[in-house]
Amino acid sequence: MRIGRSVAMTGLFCALMVVLAGNPRALLAAQAGGPADDGKLRIIVFGAHPDDCELKAGGTAALWAAQGHHVKFVSTTNGDIGHAEIAGGPLARRRIAEVKEAAKVLGIATEVLDIHDGELMPTLENRRTFVRLIREWKADIVMGHRPNDYHPDHRYTGILMQDAAFMVTVAFFCPDVPQLVKNPVFLYLSDNFQKPNPFEPAVVVGIDSVYDKKADAIWTLESQIESTWATGNFETVVPVPADPVAREQRRLQVRERIAARDRRVADKYREKLIESYGPEKGARIVHAEAFELCEYGRQPSPEELKALFLIGTAK
């Protein structure tokens, strides 16, 4: 009986290996001790506050999600001082609820870390948190701010992401979560800062086909719409109207403001869009999001990078 069971188990193991061999990502996951995945991409985006991921990568996330890929946004602070009139727990709870609604619109997962707004530091504890999050998500792609951003939370989000770029592969760092066999591709979210070096996109993604979805997700972030986005300061609030007509007017104003930002990205990197999508389609793209390749992590070829961002495959 023991011999029979052993032969049967050996046969089952061999059959499993044959199945997994047809799906390289599933084989890697099995070798790493994790569950076999569905062959879809897994993307995790780190933003400093509950709105940064949505603003910088909401359209690209919607494109991935529409094709069944798995996207997770992580806000590395809870945003509990980002308002002119309320703060602390009440604001944190409000902003967490808002990004959860935004995630439903985009078709993605979301998480907000329990760290006070303005207090994120590049500590060993936080490095471990980033490493665990990336490993648990089994990420193929990791994105976050550049480390020369204006806001300390943005900068340290970028540094922590960079610090995780090698450590996610080291078995005895955070051994409670299996290391990744294959290092993800790490990228930066776009910005306009020039020193010590300007943003240089490796990929620019046209998001016109999902722009309504991005705009609807942004509209859920009402705490920001009524405060800093409306006034540019932390002194006054312009509440979103309850009257349906006035509310719709405000929604369109917010949409246009965000759309203008994404139009500027498309216009600024028009040559890159034409290079990626071809002269005809690249010239027609109105809204875009851009991402810079981090020199840490896996270095994909330009063609692989296009495939990862669904350029040439999205409908």
N, C-alpha and C positions, 0 to 999 in steps of 0.2 A: 504493500500500500504506500509506504513512504516513497519508494522508487516511482510508482505511478503518479503520485502527487507531484514529485519533483519534476518529472518529465512534462506533466501538464502545465505546471507553473513556468517552466522554461519555454514551452511553446507559446504560452500567453505573453510572456515577456518579449519574445522575438516578434510576435504579431504586433504588439504595441510599438515596438521600435520601428517596424516597417511603416505603420500608420504615421508615427511622429516624423519619420524621415521625409514624408511628403509635405510636412509643414515645418520648415526650419525653426521658426520662432517658437512653435510648440515644443520641439525637441530641446531647444535651449532652456525653455521654462522648466521642462521636466528634469533636465540635468541640474538645474539650480535648486531643485527641491520644491518648486512651486507648481500650481496647477497648470495643466496644458491650457493655452489660451485659444481664442477663436481666429487667430491669424490677422486680426485687425490691429491698426496702430494704437499705441497708448501714449498720450501726450499729457504732461503736467506743466502748468504755467504758474509761476510765482509772481504775485503782485504785492506791493507793500501795503495797500489799503483795499477795503471792499469797494472797488470801482476800477482799479488800475488794470486788472486783467481784462475786464469787460471793454474798457476803452481801447486798449492797445491790441487785443487779440480776439475780440468777440466775434468778428466776422469770420476769421479763419477757423475759430472753434466751431462755428455753425456749419461751415463747409465740411469739416472733418466729421462732425456728428451726423450730418445728413447722409453720409456714406457708411455709417455704422462704426466709425472709429471712436475710441474712448478718450474723452478729454476731461481733465480735472483742473479747476482753478483753485489756487490756494492764496488767500489773503494772509500775509505774514504778520499783520497787526489787526486789531479789531476795530480800528477807526474811531476810537471813543473820544477824540477831541476834535474831530473834523466837522464842526458845526458851530454856528454863531450863538445859539441859545441853549442847547442841551449838550451834555457830556456824560462821561462815565458809563455805568451799566445800561441806563436807558438808551443811550445813543448806540452803544455796541450791539445791544439786542435788536435795535431797529435796523442797523446796517447789515447784520447777519441775515435777518429776515429778507431784506431787499435783495442781497446777492443770491439767496436761495430761490427767490422768484425769477431773477435774471437767468439762473442756471436752468430752470424749467423751460424758459423761452428758448434758450440756446440748445437744449437737449444734452446737457453736460452735468458733471458732478462738481460740487464746490465744498470748500472747507475754509474756516476762518480760525487762525491760531489765537490762543488766549494770551496775547501780548499787547500791552498798551500802545496806542498810537504815539509815535515819537520816541519810543523806548526800545526799539529793536537794536540788538547789539550782536556783533559777530563772535559769539561765545562758542565754546566747545559744545555746550548743551544744545544750542540752536543748530550747530553744524550737524550734530547727531539727528536732530529733528528733520532737517532737510534730507539727509541720507536715508532715513527710514521712510519718509514720504515717497521719495523717488523709487526706492526698492519695492515698497508695498504696492505702488502703482505699476511696477514693472515697466517703467517708462522707456519708450524708444526716443522720445523728444522731450527736452526740458528747456523751458524758456523763463526769462526773468529780466529785471532791469540791468542796465549797464552800471558799473560801479563808480561812474563819474557823474551821476545824476544830482540834481539840486537838493533833494530831500534826503536826510540821513537814513530814513527807513528804506528808501529806494536804493541808496548806495549799499547799505548792508545786506539787503535782499540779494543784490548782484554779487557781493563778495561771498555770501553764504552759498549761493548757487555755484559759484566758481570753486569754492572749497570742497563742495560735494562732488565735483566733476570727476575726480580720481577716486575719492574714498568710496564711492558706491560700488567699486569693483574689488575692494579690499576685504577679504573674508573675515578677518578678526577685528575689524572696526564695526561696531554695532552688530556683533555676531548673533543677536536675537532675531535679526531679519536677514535671510539669505542674500548674499551679494549678487549683483547683476553680472552675468557671464559676459554680456556684450555691453560696452559702455554706450550710453545714449548720445545722441547729437544734442549739444547745448547751444542755445541761441539767445540773443538779447532782443528785447523789445525796443522799438524805435524811440528816439528823442532828438532834440535839436541842439544839444550841447556840443561845443566846439573844442574845449580844452579838457584834458590834454590831447584828445583826438576826436574828430567828428564821427558820427554814426556812418557806417558803411554797409549798406544792405547786401546780404548774399542772396536773398530771395524777397520778392515783392509779390504779394498775393492780391489779385483782383477779387473784390467781395461784393460786386454789384448784385449778384443773384441772391444773396442772403442779407442785403442791406436792411430790408424791412425788419428782419428778425433781430439784427444787431440793435437797430433803433428802438424796437419794442423792449429789448432787454435793458437798454440804458434808461428807458422811461420808468423802470421799476425802482431806480435809485433815487427816490424822491428826497431823501435827506440832503443829498448833494445838489439836486436841482433847485431846491428852495434856499440853499445857503451859499456856499462858495461859488458854485457855477453861476448863480444869479447875480451875485454882488462882487465877486472877486476878493472878498475879505471875510473876516470872522467877527464882524460887528453887527450886521443886519441880516434879516431873513425876508425873503419874498415868497410867501406860501404859494403852493400850487392851488389855483382856484377850485372851488367845488362846483361852480356853475359849469354845466357841460360845454357851452360855447367858449367861455373863457379858458376852460381847461384844455380843450382841443387846440386853441390858439397857442397856449403855452407849450403843449406837446410838440407842435410844429416848429416853434421857436427852438426848443431843445434839439429836435431832430436836425434842424438846419445848422445849428452850431456844431454838432458832432460831425455831421456830413461834411461841413467845410474843412474840418481837420483832416478827414480821410481823403477829400479831394486834393488837398495840398500834398499829401503823401503820394498820391497817384501822379500828380503833375511833376513833383520834384524828382521822382524816380521813373519818369516815362520811358527813358531809354532801356531801363531794366525790364519794364513791363513788355516792351516790344521785343526785347531779346528773348524773353521767356515764353510769351504767348503768340509771337509772330506780329508782323507789321499791322495787319488789319485789326485783329482783336486787341492787341496791346494799345493801339491808338484810341480805341473806343472805351476802354475801362475808365470809369469815373471815380470809383472809390477803391482804396487799397490800404493794406497794412504791410509793414516792412519789418524784416528781421535780419539781424547781423549774426553771422556765425562766430561762436566763441572758439578761440584756438585751443581750449581744453576740450576733453571729450573726443568722441569719434568724429573724424573728418570725412564727410561724404563727398562724392564727386558732384559737380554741378547738376548732372542729370539725375543722380539719386536724390539730391535735395529737391529738385522739381517734383519728383515722384512722391516724396514724403509729404509735400505740401499740395499734392493732387493737381499740380499744374499739368495740363494736357490730358487729365483723366476726369476732372469734375465736369458735370453737365452744365 
